[in-house]
């Protein structure tokens, strides 16, 4: 059984109440439950974490390659600002898929640049909570080719 690490970045703990016109009314708990249902159906083990702290996310990623076959990450605002998270993903060298609930390219100009995309296998954005499942499907394809 392959292990996948899912990381939710800053402010995603506020889903369901934070800017519902952009992010919808789905909660992080609902997203996590859907991820776990998907994992069970696909015979995968998934560990899920959320942090508002860049250094903590970097530490978690830095330890990932000894335990996980792949990483699914919604870096949230750190997408556009964190060289540290980008470098951690690059350093561990495991397949990574970046996901976003909203279409970051249809939003403010500063959101159009992802520092994470160049070190990821791919990116899924704009499909709400389903972005996570699409990202997991991509990971499953990637790790099954290995």
C-alpha positions, 0 to 999 in steps of 0.5 A: 500500500502506497502512502500519500501526504496531503498538506493544506496551507494557510487559512484553509482551516477557515474553509466554509466561513472564509470568502464563500463566494470564492471558496464555497461553503465546503469545510476542510473536514468535508474535503478531508473525509472525501480524501479518505473515502477516495484513499480507501477505494483506491487502496492508498494510505493518506495522511493529512495535515494543515498548517498556517506556518511556512516553517512547519510545512517545510519541516513536514515536506523535508521528512516526506521522502522517507515515508511517502510515495507522493505529495498533494499540496494546496500551498494556498497563499504560499503558492506565490511567495514561498521559495522555502516550500518550493525548495523543500519540494525540490529537495525531497524529489517525490512526485508532487501535485499542486492543487487549488480550490479556485482558479488562481489564473482567473483571480488577482494578477499576483496569484497568477505566478506559482513558485510551486508549479515548476517543481511539481508534476502538475497542477489542478485548480478551479474545481473546488473541493474536486481539485483534491480528488483530481490531484489524487487521481493524477498522483495515482497515475504517476506512482503506478507508472513507477 
